[in-house]
Amino acid sequence: MARAAADGADVIVKIDGDGQMDPALIPSFVGVIASGEADYAKGNRFFELEGLATMPLGRLIGNAGLSFLAKISTGYWHTFDPTNGFFAIHASLIDLLPANKISQRYFFESDLLFRLNILTAHVIDIPMHSHYADEISGMKPHREIVRFAAAHLRNFGKRVLYSYFVRNFSVASLQLVLGIILTLFGTIYGIVHWGTSAPATAGTVMIAALPIIVGVQLLLAFLSYDIQSVPRSTLHLRLKTSALPRCALAHQGNAPALETAAGEQDRPKQKP
């Protein structure tokens, strides 16, 4: 993708070479990027129920489970089928992505979505069908499930840290912190005082139950805020209309000269 961007491509398309994806859909993927509707368009095999009839049951269940985990870790709650290898991306985003940090192999697409959320890129799904024959997948579920779960958990932690504590701090940040503290306190307090010889008093029960109730409500409020915070504006259009930080750094060396030239222009000319 970096080579394609360096060669001057505006939109870069990736399609798996297993014959399951229809290249005729490429214009649909490119069109939403070129029109400015999105920064990243990915295929979704679950959009039309008729298209699921040919999908093997194991893949159907596995992809559904991975999609839910990806919603949590990437922050794109409105998308589905995160492991779909058919996607298009605007070339201007390639330089902003840490190519050396993006996971390879089966977790590539899911990790790419996580990186795009950090950039606040707009992502949409393109309905598509896959053609399945008698090919055998190279993925070993019993080996990859632990890796996928650990990777999703890691990305979720990074996303929350970056989005709610490093680049921003809002009411949702407080809801998350207080929700975790209160829920843990109520749970631990209740476990410690559970099963004692004397019956628990009403006060003891409330000390355990009330923090859990309030904590869960705060966590649900944070979850609602996170779902509503899905990026909805197109990043590559914003990059065109605003000064990029990397461009500013690239021209930083010319700043003194520009300021001097501006000062010379603003200085009143002396009459002879």
N, C-alpha and C positions, 0 to 999 in steps of 0.2 A: 504494500500500500504506500509506503514511503517513496518507493521508486516511481510509482504512478503519479503521485503528487508532485514529485520533483520534475517529472516530464511534462507537467502542465495540465494534467487532468483536472476537470472541475468536479466530477462525481466519480467515485470509485465503487465498483460492484464486485462482490465476492459471491461465488456460487460453488457449492461442493461438486466434485467430479464423480459422484457415484451414480449419476443418471436418474436420481429421484426428483430433481427439480427441473422445471420447464424454463429454458432460456427465453422463451417468448414473453415472459413476465418482466424481463429487464427494463423495457420502457416504462412500465408502471412504477418500478422502484426509482428509476432515474427521474421520472417526471415530478414526483412529490418533492424531491431534493432541489431540482432545477427551478421549480416554481416558488421555492422559499417556504413551502408548507412545513418542512421538517429538516433536521440536520442528519437524521439517521432513519432509514426505513428498513424494517426487517420482516421476514416472512412469518406468517402465523398459520399453521396447519390446523388449528382448532377453531377457526372462525366459522367455517361451514361444517355442520354436522355430517353432511353427506360425504365429505372428504375423509372422515375418520373411519369409514367402513373398511378401508383397505389397510389401515395402520394396525400392525400387530398389537395384541393386547398388552404385552409386556412393555412395549414402547409407549403405548397410550398412558398406562398407569405411571410409568417412570417420568415421562415428560410432564404430566400433570403435577406430580410431586415436585419436580425440579422447578417448574414454573412458579409455584407458590413460594419456594425458598428464594428464588431469584427476585420476586417482588419485594421481599423483606430486605435482601442484601443490596439490591441495586437502587431501590426507591422508585422504580417505574411500575407503579401499582396498576396502571391501565394496560400494560402489555402482557402478552402471554407467549409461550413457546420460546424461551430465551436461548435454547441451544440450537435454534434454527440457523443453518449455515448460509442462508441466502439473504444478503443484505446489501444496502448501498449507503455510502457515507460521503458527505461533502469533503472535498480535499483540504479545505482550509482548517479542518479539525485535526488532521493527521499530525501536524507539527506540535499541537497542544497536548497530544496523548503521549504518555511515557511508554514508548514502544518496548523498551527493555524490561518493563515491569509487568506487562500484560501477560497473563498465563497462556500457555500453549496447549495443544491437544484439545481434549474434549471441553475444557473449561474456558476456552478462548472467548467465545461469544458472550458468556455470562460475565466474565471479567471485563470485557470491553464495555458492556452496558454500565457496569459499576463506574468505570473511568469516565464515561460520557455523562453520568449523573453528577460527578464531581465538577465537570465543566458546565453543568446546567444546559446540556444539549437537549433539543426537542426530539423525541423518538416516537414513531408511529408504527403500527402493524399494517402489513399488506396481506390480505387474504390469499391463500394459495393452497394447492393440492400437491401432495407428493406421490410419486409412483413407486410402489413397493413390489419387488419380485421375490425371488428366493435367495437374495443376498443375505449374508451373515454379518451382523455388526461386529466390529472389532472391539467394542466396549465390553468390559467385564464388570457387570453391575456390582458384584460382591467386592470388587477391588476399588471401584471408583466412587461408591456411595459415601465412604468415609472421607475421601478426599474432597468430594463436592460439598459435603456438610461442613467440613472444617474451613474450606475456602469461602463458603457463603457466610459463615459466622465471622470470619476475619474481615471480610468486606463490609459486613453490617457494622461492626465495631468501628472501622475506619470511616465509613460514611457518616455515622452519628457524630464521631469526634470532629471530623472536618466541617460538617454542615451546621452543627448546633453548638460547637464550643470554640472552634478555631476561627472560622470565617464569619460566624454569626453567633449571637447569644440572645435568645428570645424567651418568651413565656414558655414555649415548648421545652426549652432546655431545663427550666426550673421544674416543669411538670415531670420530666423524665427523672431528674435527680431525686426530687421529693417522693415520686411514686416508687422508685426502687428502694429508698431508705425506709419508707413507711411499710411497704409490703414485707420487706425482710425483717423489720423489727417485729411486726405483728406475728409473722410466721414463727420466728425463733422464740418469741415470748410465749406463744401458745404451746409450742412443742415442749419447752422447759417446764411449763406448769400443767402439762397434760398427764393424767394418770396418777396424780398424787393421792395419798391416802385420804385426805380430806376433800370434800367436794369444793370445786372452785366457786368463789363468790361471784356475784354479778359484776362487781368492779373488775375482777381479774379477767372475766370473759370479755368485757367491753374493752379493756386495755389491749387485748389480743385482736379482737374482731374489728374494732373501729379503724385502727391504722391500716389493716388489710383492705377494708372497704374503700377508704379514702385513697389508698395507694393504687388500687386497681383502677379506680375512676380517673386518677391522674395519668396513669399509663395509657388508658383508653383515649384520653384527651390528646395525649402526645401522638398516639397512633393516628387519630383523626387528622391532626395537623400535618403529620408527615404525608398522609395520603393526598391531602389538598395541596401539598407543596411540590407536586410533580412539575418539572419544567415544561412550560407551555409556549414560550416564545422561542423563535428560531435564532440560534446562536450565530450562525455564519452571516446572517443579515446584520446582526449587531456588530460583528467584527468589521463589516464593510463601512459602517456609518460612525464608528468610534475609533479613537486612536488606540491601537493595540499596545500593551505594555512592552512587548518584545520589539515593536517598531520604535517606540520611544527610546528604549535602551540602545537600539542600533544607531539612532541618530543623536545620541547623547553627546557624542564628541563634537558635533556641529553646533550645539546649543550656544556656546559662548560667541561663536562667530555670528550666528543669527541675531543674538541679542545686541551685539555691537553694531551690526548692520541696521537693526531696527532703531537703535539709539541715534545713529547718524541720520536716519531719515526723519526722525521726530525733532531733531535739533534745529532751531530756527537758523536760517541762513543769514549771514552778516552782509549788510549792504556795502558795496564798494565805496 
